Amino acid sequence: MKLNELKKPAGSIFVGKRKGRGTASGNGTTAGRGMNGQKSRSGGGTRLGFEGGQMPLYRRIPKRGFTNHWAVNYIGVNVEKLNCFEDGTTVTPEMMMEAGLAKSVTDGIKILGGGELKKNLTVQAQKFSDSAIDKIVAAGGKAEVI
């Protein structure tokens, strides 16, 4: 078999109906659009969400609150979760992502003071809570703000 001998499978080629080509074609005069109305006209039709003049759904539903596009979103990681690292390591946000503690570093990571830290670590993050700093220092480590 050669490339020039290949043929398309039977029924894969569909020839579309030729509309508006005379009454004998079966789709002449109105070209399958019906008699009258908005959708029969050239350029006719409605926009997405149009309900015939009735108040559309997206305007009937109440709107609440707003989204602050300038908000800074930190991912919180409790001190207790840092026990998965080896003693004496420097923990960076990238290492926390690899360990599965943070899904993604959007605007940064904030270390929170939940739980107990049992290892001596140097933790690097964008923010720390006061209780987290106290627990890291009490375990013999350091808290470094990036």
C-alpha positions as CSV (number, residue, x, y, z in Angstrom):
1,M,0.0,0.0,0.0
2,K,1.3,3.4,-1.0
3,L,0.2,6.9,0.1
4,N,-1.3,7.6,-3.3
5,E,-3.4,4.4,-3.0
6,L,-5.1,5.4,0.3
7,K,-8.8,6.2,0.2
8,K,-11.2,7.7,2.7
9,P,-13.6,5.2,4.3
10,A,-17.0,4.9,2.8
11,G,-19.5,7.5,4.3
12,S,-16.8,9.8,5.7
13,I,-17.4,12.5,3.0
14,F,-20.6,14.3,3.6
15,V,-21.8,16.8,1.0
16,G,-23.8,19.5,2.6
17,K,-27.3,20.6,1.4
18,R,-27.2,23.4,-1.2
19,K,-29.8,25.8,0.1
20,G,-31.6,28.5,-1.8
21,R,-31.0,26.9,-5.2
22,G,-34.5,26.8,-6.6
23,T,-37.8,25.1,-5.6
24,A,-36.8,21.8,-7.2
25,S,-33.9,21.3,-4.8
26,G,-36.3,21.0,-1.8
27,N,-34.6,23.8,0.0
28,G,-35.4,26.8,-2.3
29,T,-37.2,30.1,-1.6
30,T,-36.9,30.2,2.2
31,A,-33.8,28.0,2.2
32,G,-35.0,25.9,5.2
33,R,-35.5,29.0,7.4
34,G,-39.3,28.9,7.5
35,M,-41.6,31.7,6.5
36,N,-41.3,34.7,8.7
37,G,-39.6,35.8,11.9
38,Q,-36.4,37.0,13.3
39,K,-34.4,33.9,12.5
40,S,-35.5,33.9,8.9
41,R,-34.1,37.3,8.1
42,S,-30.5,38.0,6.9
43,G,-28.4,38.9,9.9
44,G,-31.2,37.9,12.2
45,G,-30.9,36.0,15.4
46,T,-30.4,36.8,19.0
47,R,-27.4,37.2,21.3
48,L,-26.4,34.7,23.9
49,G,-28.7,34.8,26.9
50,F,-31.5,36.6,25.1
51,E,-35.0,35.6,26.3
52,G,-37.2,37.4,23.9
53,G,-37.4,40.7,25.8
54,Q,-38.0,39.0,29.2
55,M,-35.4,40.1,31.9
56,P,-32.6,37.6,31.3
57,L,-31.4,35.2,33.9
58,Y,-28.1,36.8,34.4
59,R,-29.8,40.1,35.4
60,R,-32.5,38.4,37.5
61,I,-30.1,36.7,39.9
62,P,-28.9,38.8,42.8
63,K,-25.3,39.8,42.9
64,R,-23.4,39.8,46.2
65,G,-20.0,41.1,47.2
66,F,-17.0,41.8,45.0
67,T,-13.6,40.3,44.1
68,N,-10.6,42.3,45.1
69,H,-8.2,41.9,42.3
70,W,-5.4,43.5,44.3
71,A,-5.7,41.2,47.3
72,V,-2.6,39.3,48.4
73,N,-3.4,35.6,48.9
74,Y,-1.0,33.7,51.0
75,I,-1.1,29.9,51.4
76,G,-1.1,28.9,55.1
77,V,1.2,26.1,56.2
78,N,1.2,25.0,59.9
79,V,4.4,24.5,61.8
80,E,3.5,20.9,62.5
81,K,3.6,20.0,58.8
82,L,7.3,21.0,58.7
83,N,8.2,17.9,60.8
84,C,8.4,15.9,57.5
85,F,11.8,17.6,56.7
86,E,15.2,16.3,57.9
87,D,16.8,17.9,60.9
88,G,19.0,21.0,60.1
89,T,17.7,21.6,56.6
90,T,16.8,24.9,55.1
91,V,13.1,24.8,54.1
92,T,12.2,26.9,51.0
93,P,8.8,27.5,49.4
94,E,9.8,25.2,46.5
95,M,10.6,22.4,48.9
96,M,7.2,22.8,50.6
97,M,5.6,22.5,47.1
98,E,7.5,19.4,46.3
99,A,6.6,17.9,49.7
100,G,2.9,18.6,49.0
101,L,2.4,21.2,51.8
102,A,1.4,23.9,49.3
103,K,-0.3,23.3,46.0
104,S,1.1,26.4,44.3
105,V,2.9,29.5,45.4
106,T,0.6,32.3,44.2
107,D,1.6,35.3,46.3
108,G,3.6,33.5,48.9
109,I,3.5,31.1,51.9
110,K,2.7,32.1,55.4
111,I,3.9,29.9,58.2
112,L,1.2,29.5,60.9
113,G,1.7,28.4,64.5
114,G,-0.6,25.3,64.5
115,G,0.9,22.2,66.2
116,E,4.4,21.5,67.6
117,L,7.7,21.6,65.7
118,K,10.2,18.9,66.8
119,K,13.0,19.5,64.4
120,N,15.7,22.2,64.1
121,L,14.9,23.9,60.8
122,T,15.8,27.1,59.0
123,V,12.4,28.1,57.4
124,Q,12.3,30.6,54.6
125,A,8.8,32.0,53.7
126,Q,7.1,35.3,52.7
127,K,5.3,35.7,56.1
128,F,5.3,34.2,59.6
129,S,2.8,34.4,62.4
130,D,4.2,35.4,65.8
131,S,3.4,32.1,67.3
132,A,5.2,30.3,64.4
133,I,8.3,32.3,64.9
134,D,8.3,31.5,68.7
135,K,7.9,27.7,68.0
136,I,10.6,27.7,65.3
137,V,13.1,29.5,67.6
138,A,12.1,27.3,70.6
139,A,13.0,24.2,68.5
140,G,16.5,25.7,67.7
141,G,15.8,26.9,64.2
142,K,15.5,30.2,62.4
143,A,12.7,32.0,60.6
144,E,13.8,34.0,57.5
145,V,11.5,36.3,55.6
146,I,12.2,36.2,51.9
